Amino acid sequence: MTEKNTALVSALVASVLNLPNDAVGANASMENTPQWDSLAQLNICLALQEKTGVVLDMEAIASSTSVIALATLIPD
């Protein structure tokens, strides 16, 4: 995982959740971001797939519920 991937995911999550970019840091997750619910998780994962070409299976979608976890799914 690189800082570039973390920044990309942070910006993507902010966009999907309609939040300012600076409101979603590397430590953002479903646990500490009220707008990040299960439907938002699906939308975030779809946007990530579209942006990066990474294909996520249901297990990855269900378990990658933070910026850091999602960033690790993107190859460097």
Backbone torsions as a table, in degrees:
resi	resn	phi	psi	omega
1	MET	NA	135.4	179.5
2	THR	-115.3	165.0	175.5
3	GLU	-61.5	-34.4	178.9
4	LYS	-61.1	-45.3	179.1
5	ASN	-65.5	-40.0	178.4
6	THR	-63.3	-43.0	178.9
7	ALA	-64.7	-40.1	178.8
8	LEU	-62.1	-46.7	-179.0
9	VAL	-67.1	-40.9	178.2
10	SER	-58.2	-46.6	179.7
11	ALA	-65.0	-39.1	180.0
12	LEU	-65.8	-44.6	178.6
13	VAL	-62.3	-44.7	178.6
14	ALA	-58.5	-43.0	-179.5
15	SER	-63.4	-48.3	-178.9
16	VAL	-62.9	-37.9	-177.8
17	LEU	-87.5	0.8	-178.2
18	ASN	56.6	45.8	177.8
19	LEU	-115.9	156.6	174.0
20	PRO	-63.8	147.2	-179.1
21	ASN	-54.3	-38.8	-177.5
22	ASP	-74.6	-5.0	178.5
23	ALA	-87.1	-10.6	-178.1
24	VAL	-121.7	102.3	179.6
25	GLY	-97.6	-175.1	-178.5
26	ALA	-61.9	-27.1	-177.8
27	ASN	-91.2	5.0	179.4
28	ALA	-66.8	143.0	179.2
29	SER	-155.8	176.6	175.5
30	MET	-62.7	-29.8	-177.0
31	GLU	-71.8	-29.1	-174.8
32	ASN	-121.5	9.9	178.7
33	THR	-125.6	102.1	-173.2
34	PRO	-55.7	-33.5	-178.2
35	GLN	-73.6	-15.1	-174.9
36	TRP	-89.4	85.2	178.1
37	ASP	-103.4	-171.3	-175.3
38	SER	-65.1	-37.8	177.4
39	LEU	-67.7	-40.6	176.5
40	ALA	-62.4	-37.8	178.5
41	GLN	-58.9	-45.1	177.5
42	LEU	-61.9	-43.9	179.5
43	ASN	-65.4	-38.2	177.3
44	ILE	-63.6	-45.7	-179.1
45	CYS	-66.2	-38.6	176.1
46	LEU	-63.9	-42.8	178.3
47	ALA	-64.5	-39.0	178.3
48	LEU	-63.7	-43.9	177.5
49	GLN	-60.9	-44.6	-179.2
50	GLU	-64.6	-40.9	-176.3
51	LYS	-73.3	-38.3	-171.8
52	THR	-109.8	-17.4	-176.2
53	GLY	82.5	-0.6	177.6
54	VAL	-72.9	131.1	178.2
55	VAL	-96.1	124.6	-178.4
56	LEU	-106.1	131.7	174.6
57	ASP	-87.0	173.9	-176.1
58	MET	-62.0	-35.2	179.0
59	GLU	-63.6	-43.7	179.0
60	ALA	-65.3	-40.3	179.1
61	ILE	-63.2	-42.3	-177.4
62	ALA	-72.3	-31.5	-173.5
63	SER	-99.7	-16.7	-176.7
64	SER	-96.5	76.4	-171.8
65	THR	-108.7	30.4	175.7
66	SER	-145.3	162.1	178.0
67	VAL	-58.7	-46.2	-177.9
68	ILE	-63.2	-43.9	179.9
69	ALA	-62.6	-41.6	178.9
70	LEU	-68.2	-38.0	-179.6
71	ALA	-63.5	-32.0	180.0
72	THR	-70.0	-17.0	179.8
73	LEU	-79.6	-13.9	-178.2
74	ILE	-91.7	123.8	178.6
75	PRO	-65.7	144.9	179.6
76	ASP	-74.0	NA	NA
